[in-house]
Amino acid sequence: MPDLLLELRCEEIPASMQRKAAESLKKLVTDGLVEAGLTYEAARSYWTPRRLALDIRGLSARSRDVREERKGPSVKAPDAAIQGFLRSAGLASVEEAHIHSDPKKGDFYVAHIVKPGRAAEDIIADLMPGIIRSFPWPKSMRWGAASGPRGRSYGGVDGRGGEALHWVRPLQSILCTFGPETAEPEVVDFEVEGIRSGNVTYGHRFHAPQPITVKRFEDYVASLEAARVVLDADRRKQIILTDAKNLAFANSLDLIEDEGLLEEVAGLVEWPVVLLGEFEEEFLEIPPEIIRLTIRANQKCFVARPQGQVKALANHFVLVSNIEAKDGGREISLGNGKVVRARLSDAVHFWKTDQADVPDLALLEASAQRLGLELKKPLDQRMARLDYLNVTFHAKLGTQGARVERIVKLAREIASLVKADPEWAARAALLAKADLQTEVVGEFPELQGAMGHKYALLQGEEPAVAAAIEEHYKPQGPTDRVPVDPVSIAVALADKLDTLAGFWAIDEKPTGSKDPFALRRAALGVIRIIVENQIALSLAKWASSDLLSFFHDRLKVYLKDKGVRHDLIESIITPQADDLLAILRRVEALGVFLDSEDGQNLLAGAKRAVNILAAEEKKGTAISDAVDTALLRDDAEKALLNALNQIEKETRHAIEKEDFPAAMRALSRLREPVDSFFEQVLVNDEDMAVRANRLALLSRIRMATGEVADFSRINS
């Protein structure tokens, strides 16, 4: 079977777009080929900063012939109708049509149409220009002849009506070959914006800019490698990581790995060359996070630490060049070092400025007095300044200062419920947003919270208070750790509950896939903090019924991700349930119970009772409000009533103590009397009073099991 090799080469593809673009190219091409009637065995995409490539193996050489029978009018139809059918079916005369018979409708014309298959080369040539022209780049530019002189765009259409090509950067060449391994592959010929496909590509723009003629994928990869281009991005990543580790080790350092940076750097180079840079040791006086982010954000470089040390950084960094310099990269390292020093000098300035008085200190007295801040402390000054400047949190929810006041009040309330010091919780909540006014966080927003923690320790705050300032943002996602210290828990819950309650109050809720204020993440954060810390907390005090329903939806998602059966969750959650931990414990106890023989048998009996009741209620059958002992005729129904009287009390008592396993154990004793009742007693007795009384017994079964779950929602 033949193979297809495709390469689209352009000036530069931003690293953030490369992987997605390669996936899109693969999907667009393979979908188009399959839709045209071709099949293939395997397909894989590749990318570098200057090219997207696609290797499709085992592509069929030709699409299959398509045979179609198109039904026409009756042979007795008017001539105009018959002629219209012949034209639509592509038949020259009625003699080319076939006559079929139908017992009811009689004879009618049928066209037997055969559409011959097409050569794969023709299909590819027709398919590719459209894919290239409509390629889904997140950002693109218009260029080519239709975009006007010197590449200027005239709205995408030139004076002759031609459309300018939208592409991430100007397209430079197209390589497209097709053929079997045993024969010379052919160039699939097509043209886009004056660029005609061929069998030529180009290597590294500095080391090997000469044209390279290729045949199929294997020699394409080998030729590029010889021309200083590593096509496989994952291999570039491995080269960078391995060489960086080895270079660090050779200099008595440990590389600090960074998967996100590794992905980005691999998208910046075609021929990775790893080098070591250096900066002055005095910069190590500032926090490691600032150094790391400064070097990462500005120079796309990795940092290192002395071998064997966990937290301290070394005054070295690892950079990745795209060229093999004649001096071994010495000048490249020195040049990067100069830029790193300049950036770190800025960082030192930010760090020191944040520990000094703010310039408008005299204006902050009113804010400080209202909030209870100490203006001798730098972080307090920043919080006072945040309030004084009336920095908006949301147009309908007021300022950050007003929000902090709400969080302080809420954190104090929650503190007593989670065994945290209320004063520490209030102090942490008061300073939680202060670092938003610091120079470091202004430069690196991702350090908010972390810098507040550091500055709080520097001004003598309690360690638990300082930790809560950082941890109140957590968890930031499903894999992020949750805070475990009581003070951190109180402030984290207060922050998230205030956010959720506020946006619900102004009717700004998530819709579909849109969640601009990350409210789903906030709700999941509340759930994880409560569940993973085993906190019994009633949310109804802070959550409206609508918001409580939202928590229920997120809890269902959380539990399903943990492998909990959805029917068990649905059977437990009621609209009024506001203790998330109690819901979880009920679900766990119910799952254990239903895994037992008693649980399965009681489930069957309870569902039978519920189904009978539902059917009789629908018919309007009389059901007694209470069981009348005088109407009990059978020993089995008397035994059931006695069991219900005792077990209902035990179950209710166990639920009040939130001992859900005990409630399930009590409920399990209903299994035998329920089984006996259905074996020995006819519910629909001819005596309507007896029937109504027995239906009341079934209602008691429904009520008793309903104390722990809605058994009708549980799958058998």
N, C-alpha and C positions, 0 to 999 in steps of 0.2 A: 504494500500500500504506500502511496506517496506521502511525503512530508511537506509541510508549509513552513517557511521561515519568513518572518516579517520584522522589519526594524523601521521605526520612525525616529529620525535624529533631528534635534533642534539645538538652539544656542544654550539654553539652560532650563531645567525643570526644578522649581523650588523643592527642597527636600521633603517638606510637609505634604506635597501632592504626589510624590512618586509612586508609593506603594498602591494608593487608591487608583491612580491613573492606570497602572499596569493591570490591576484587577479589572478595571472597566474595559480596557482594550481586549482582554481575554474574553470577557463575557459578551461584548458587542460582536466580536468576530465569530466566536463559536456559535452564539445564538443565531446569527445571520446565516452561517453555513448550514446549520441544522434546518432552519426554516426553509432554505432553498433545496432541501432534499439530500444533503450530504451527511455522512457520518464520520466520526473520528475516534481514535483510541485514547489519546491523551493530549493534554495541552498544558503548557506552563509559560508564565510570563516572567520577564526580567526587566530590570531598570537600572539606569545610572543617572548622574546629573544631566546627561546630554542625550539620552536615548531611552525609548521603550521598545522592547523586543518580545516576540511571541514565537514559540516553538510548538507546532501542532503535528503530532505523529499519527500515522495511519489514517490519513484523510482519504476518503473514497475519491476515485479519479473522475467519477461522473455521477450525476444524480439519476435516479431511476425514472423510467418512462411512467407517466401517469395516465391511467385509463379511466374514463368517466362516461357514464350513461346519463344523457340529459333527456328527460321526458318532455315530449312536445304535445301538440294539440291532437284532437281526434282527426282521423282521416277524412271525416265529413265536415271538418271545420271550414270556415270561409277561407278563400285563397289568400287573403291579406294576412290572416293569422298564421297560416302555414309558411308564407314567405318570410314573415318576421322571425319565426322560429328558425328557419334555415339560416338567415343572416346571423342571428345571435350564436348559433352553433358552428358557424364557419363552413356550412355545407353549400356546395355550388348548385345542387338541384335536389328535388325530392327523391330522385333515384338513389342518392347517397344515404338517405335515412333508412332506418329499419322499422318494420311494423310489428308491434307487440299487441297482444290481445288481453282484454280484461273481461271476465264473465259478466260483470255488471255494466262497465262503461264501453265495452266494445273495442274495436281496433284504434290504435293511436300511434303516432310517430315517435321514434326514439333515435337520438343521435349518439353514435358510438364515437367518442372523441378520444384521440390518443395524443397526449402531449409528450413529445420525446424528451428524454433527459438531456442535461447540458453538461459540458465539460467543466470540471472544477475550476480550471483557469479562467473561464468566462465568468463563472459565478463570483469568484474572488475579485476579478477586475471590475465587475459591476458594483460589488458590495463596498469595497474599500474607500472610494472617494466620499461616499455619503457618511461613513463612519468618521473619517478624518475631519470632514467639514462640520459635523455636528457633535464633535467629541465633548463630553461633559466636564470641561475644566471649571473649577470653582471660580477662578479668575483667569481672564484671557485678554489678549490684545488683538486688534485688527491690523492686518498687514498685507502686503502684496500689491499688485498692480491696481486692484480695485480700491485700495485705501488711500490713494492720492499720492502726490509727489513726496518723495523721501519718507514714505510710510505714514503720512498724515491720513487720518481717517476722515472720510466724508460721510459719516453716518452709516458706513458699511456698504454703500452702493456708489459705484462710480457713474460718470456721465453716460456710459454705454449700458448701464443696467447691470453690470457684473457685481457680484457680492464679494466683499473682502473676506478673507479667511480668518476666523477666530481661532487663535491657538495660544497656548501659554507663552511661548516665545516663537519667533520666526522659524518655521520648518525649513530644514536645510537639505535633507535627502530622505528618500524612501527606498528601502531594500525589500524586495519581495521575490522569493524563488520557490518553485514547486516541482517536485519530482520524486521518483523512487530512489532508494539507496544504490541500486544497481545501474542507474543510468544518469546521464548528465541532466541536472535539473534545469528547468526553463525559467526565464524571468516572466512573471505575471505582469503584463503591460497595462498601466493606467497612469493618469496624470492628475495632479491637484495643484492649482495655482501656479502653473508653469513648471512644476517639479515632476519629472517623469520617473517612475519606478525603475529600478535596475538591480544589479548584483554587486554594487559597490558601497562600501562604508568607509569610515575613517576612524583612526585610533585616537590616542591621547593628543589633545590639541597642541601641546608643547613638545612632547617626546617623539610622537610619530604622526604628524599631520598628513602624511601621504595617503592617497586612496588605496583601499584594500579590496580586491576582488574575491568574493566568497561563493561557495556553491550551496552547502547545506549547513545545518546547525553546528556540527562538530568542528568543521574547519573555521566557521564563523567565530566560535568561542576561542579556539586556539590562535587564530589570527589576531583577535583583539587582545588576547593576553600578551602575545609577542609585541603588540603595539601599545603596551602599558595601559590596558583597560581590563579591569576585573568586572565581568558582566553581572555575576550573581551577587546581589546586595547582601544576602546572608553570609556569603563567603567573605565579602569585604568587612562585614561586622566581626567575623571570627578572626580575620587577619589583624584588625585594629585591636581587638581585645587581647589576643595572644601576645602581639608585639608590645602592647602597652604594659601588660603584666610583666613580661620579661625585662623590658627596659627599666621599669620601676624596681624590680627585684635586683637587677644588676647595680642599682644605685642605692641599695639598702632601704628601699621604699616599698610600701604596699599601695597598689592602685585602689582608689575608691571607685567602684563600679557604678555606672549610671546608664541604665538600659535606654531611657529616653534620649539622652545625649548621644549614646552609641548609634541609635537608629538615625538620628539627625546627621551626625558626622559622616556616617556611611553614605548618606545621600548628598554629601558635598564633594566627594572625591571619587575619581575613577581608578586611581592608582594610589592606595593609601601608604603613606610613609610616616611612621611614628617617631616623634622627636621629644626631647626633654627641655623644658624651659625653667627659668629660675627667677625668684624675686627676693627682696630683702627680708631678713628674719623679723625685723621690727613690725612688719605688717601682721605677723601672727598674734599680735596683742588684741586684735579685734576678733569677734566670735567667728568660729569656723564656718557657720552657715553663711555669713556675709561674704567671706572670702570665696567660698565655693560658688555662690550664686553670681558674684561679680565676674569671676573667671568663666563660669559656664555661660552666662547670658551674653557677655560682650565678646568673648574670644572662642567660644565653643570648645573649651579645653577641659580636660579632666584634672582633678586634684589628687594628691597622694598624701599619705601619712608615713611617719617613720615606722619601720618594720616592727610589728608586735604591739604597737600602740593602738588604742581603740578610738579615742576622741580627738587627740591632737593632730593638726595638719603639719605637713612639711612645707618648706618654702620652695617647692618645686611644683610644676604642672606638666601635664602631658598633652601635646598638641598633635594634630594629624594634618600633614601637608599633602598636597596633590601632585607634588613633583619630587624627583630625586635630584637634589641640588649637587653641584660639583664639589662644594665644600662640606658635604655631608649634612647639610641643613643648619650649619652654625649661624649664618646670617638670618635665616628664618626664625630660629629660636630666639636670637637676640632681639629681632624686631617685635616678635610677640611679647617678649619680656618687657620691652619698653611700654607697650600698650597696657599690659597687665599692671605694671607699676602705676601708670597714670590712673587707671580705673580704681586700683586699691587706694591710691591717695584720696580720691573722691570718697571712697567708702570710709576711710579713717575720719575724714571731715564730717561725714554724716553721723558716724558713731559718737564722736566727741560733741558735736552740736546737740545731739539728743540728750546729753547729760548736763547740758548747761541751761541757764534760764532762757525762756522764750523772750523775744524782743518786746512783745506787747504785754508783759506781765502785769503792769499797772492796770490794765483794762479788765482783768479777769476776776477781780474781787467779788463781784456780785454772783457770778457763776460758782465760784468756790464756796461762798457762804451758803448758797441754796443747796448745793450738792454735798456739802460737808467735806470739801477737799482741803489738803494741806499744801499751800502754795510754795512751801520750802522744798517740796519734792518734785523732781523733773516730770515724773509720770503724771502726778496730780495736775501739774501745769498744763500738760497736753490734753487732759480730760477737760479741764476748765476752758481751754481754748476751743476744743471741739464744740462745747456748749455755747460759748460766746459767739462763735462764727455762725451759729445756726445752720450747721451742715445738715442738709436734708437727708433723711433716711428714705422716705417716700412721700410724694406730694400729698397723699391722703392720710399718711400716718405720722406726719410731723418730723421733727428733727432727731438727730442722733442723741442729743442731750435728753430730750423727752423720752426717747426709747430706753436709754440707760436708766432713767428714774424708774420706769416700769419694771425693768429687769431686776433692779436692786430690790424692789418691793417683793417681786415674785420669788427671787432667790432666797430671801429671808423666810418666806412662807414654806418653801419646799425644804429648806435646810432642816427644820424640825422634823420633817417626815422621813428624811434619809439619814438622820443622826449626824448632821453636820453642824458646826458652830455657826449660828445665824449671823454673828458679826463678821466672821471671816468670809462667809458667803456673800454678804452685802458688800464688803470691801472689795472682794474679787470682781463682783458684778460692776461696781462703780468704776473700776480701772480697766475692765475687759476691752473696751474700745479705744482706750487712750492712745495706744501705739499707732492708730490710724493717722495721728498728727505728727508722727516722727519722720525724720528725714529718711531713715533706712527703709521703713515700710513704704514711704512714698516712692522710693526707687525700686523696691522689690516687694510688691503687694503680697506675694506668697509667704512672706515672713511675718505677716500679721499674727498676733498671738505669741509666736516664738520670741519676737523682740520684746513684747510686753512682759513676758516671763523674765527675760534677762534684766530688763530695766527695773522691774519690781524687786528682784533680788538685790540689785545694786543700791536701791534706796531703802533697803532694810525691811521689806515686807515679809510676813510669815511665808515659809516655803509652800504651804498648802494654798495660800492666796496666790502666790506667783504661779504655781503650777496650774491653778484653775483658770488664770488669765489665758494661758495657752490652750488648755484642754477644753475650754467651753465651746470651741468650734467643732470638736470631735463628737461622733465619727463623721468624717467627710464622705464616706461611701460604704458599700457593703463589706469591704475588706479592711477598712481602717479600724484601729482599735478603739474601744469605748473607754471613757474615763471611769476610774474605779474609786478614786478618793472621794469621800462624801462631799467635800466642798466643791470639787470639780463637777460632780454629778448635779448638785443643786444649781450651779450657774449654767451648766450646759442645758439642763432641762428648762430653766427659766428663759434662756435665750431663744430656744427653739419653740417653746410654747407661746412666747410673746409674738414671735414671727408668724406662726400659724394662726393664732387667734386674731391678730391684726389683719392679715390678708383675708381671712374669712369674713371679718367684720365689714370690709370694703368690697366684698364679693370679687376678689381677685384670686380665683382658684385655678388649679391646673386644668387644662382642657385638651383632651387627646394627647398628642405627643408634645404639646407646648407646656412648659413649666419654667417660665423665665426667672422666677424667684426661688427655684430649687425647693419647692414646698414638699415634694415627695421625699426628697433626701432628708429634709428636716423631720418629717413624720417618721421615716425609717430610723433616724437617729434617736428620737424619743423612744421608739419601740425597743431598739437594741439596748439602750441604756437601762431601761426598766427590766427587760427580760434577762439580759446577761448579768445584771447585778442583783437579780432576784428582789426587786423592789415592789412592794404592794402599794399602789398609788391610785387613788380615784381621780380620773381625768375630768369628770363631769364638772368640777369646780371651775376649770379653765377652758373647757371645750364645749361649744354648742352641740346640739344633737347632730347637726350637719357635719361639723368637724369630727365628732366622734365616729360617724359613719365612715369618714375618710380614713381615720386611724384603723378601723376594722378592715377596710379594703387593703391598706398597706400591710396589716398584720397577716392577712390571708396570703399575700404574696411572700412575705417573710417566711411563714411556716411552710408554704408549698416548696420554697427553695430549700428548706431543711428536710424535705421528703415526707412531710405530714400529709395524710390523706385529706383531700379537699372536702369530702363529705363529712368527716369528723369535725372539721373547722366550722362548716356551715351549720352543723347540728348544735354547736355550742354557743356561737355568737348570737346575741340578741341585740336589738337596737339600743337597749339601756345598758349593756355591759360596758363598764368604764374602767375595770381593773384588768389591765392587759396580762399581768402575771397570773391572775386567777383563771383567765381564759386559757392560757397555755397549760396550766396545771390540770385543768379539767380535760383538755384535749389529750394530754399525756395519759391521765388515768383512764379515760374512756378507751384509748387505743389498747392499753394493757388488758382492760376488761373484755373487750370484744375479741381479743386473741384467745380467750379461754372458751371452753365448751359451754360453760354456764352463760357467758356473755353472748355467744352466737345463738343459743337456744332462746334466751330471753329476748334478744333482738327480734327473732322470728315471731315469738308470741306477742310482743309489744306491737310490732307492725301489723300483725293480724288483727289485734284489738283496734288499732287506729283505723285500719281500712274498713272494718265493719262499722265502726262509729261514723266514719265519713260517709259511707254509703247510706246509712240510716238517717243521718242528719240531712243529707241531700233530699231524701224522700219525705222528710218531715215527720219521721217516726217519733213517737213520744219517748223521751228519756227522762227517768226520774232525776230530781235534783240531788237526792241522797239515797244511799242503799238502805232499804227497809229490811231489817233482820227477820221480820215476820214472814216475808215473802221468799226467804231462802229455803229451798226444798232439798237441795242436793248437798252431800257432805263436801264435795269439791268446791262449791261456791262459798260455803261457810268457811272452809279452810283458807280460801283465797282472801276473803274479807279480813279474817284474823291476821293473816300474813301482812296484808296491806296496812292495817292499823298499826302494827308494830314497826314495819320496815319504813313507812313514811316518816315516823318520828325519828328513827335512827338516821335516815338519810338526811333529813332536814338539819338535825343536830350536827352531823359531820360536815355538811356544807357551810353551816354557820362558823365552824372552826376552820374552814377551808382545808379540811382533811378529805380531799377528793378520792383517794384510794379507799378510805373507810366507807365513803358513800357508795362506791361501786361494790364493795364487799357486801354491804347491807342489801343493795339492790339485787345482787346475785341470788339471794335467798328467795326471790320471787320466782325464779326459774321453775322450780318443781310445782308450786301451786298453780302457776299460770298454765303449765303443760297439762296438769291434771284437769283443770277447768275446761280447756278446749277439747280434751279427750272424752270427758264424761258429761258435759253439760251442753244442751242445745240452747243457744242464745235466743233464737227466734221462736220462743214458745208460743203456743196458740193463745195462752192467757196473756192479754196485752199488758196487764199489770206486772206479771212475772217477767215478760220481755223487757219492759221499761226498767225494771229493777236490775236485770242482768246487764243491760246496756249501761246502767249507772256503774256497775262493777268494772266494765271495760273502760269507762271514763276515769275511774280511780286508777286503773293501770296506766292510762295515758298521763294522768297527773303525776303519779309516782315516778315514772321514768322521765317525765318532763322536768323534774327537779334537777336532773343532771344533763339532759340532752334532749333534743327533738329527734326521737328515734325514727320518725318518718323520713328524715333527710339522709339517713345512713344507708349506704348500699349494702345489700345482703351478702 
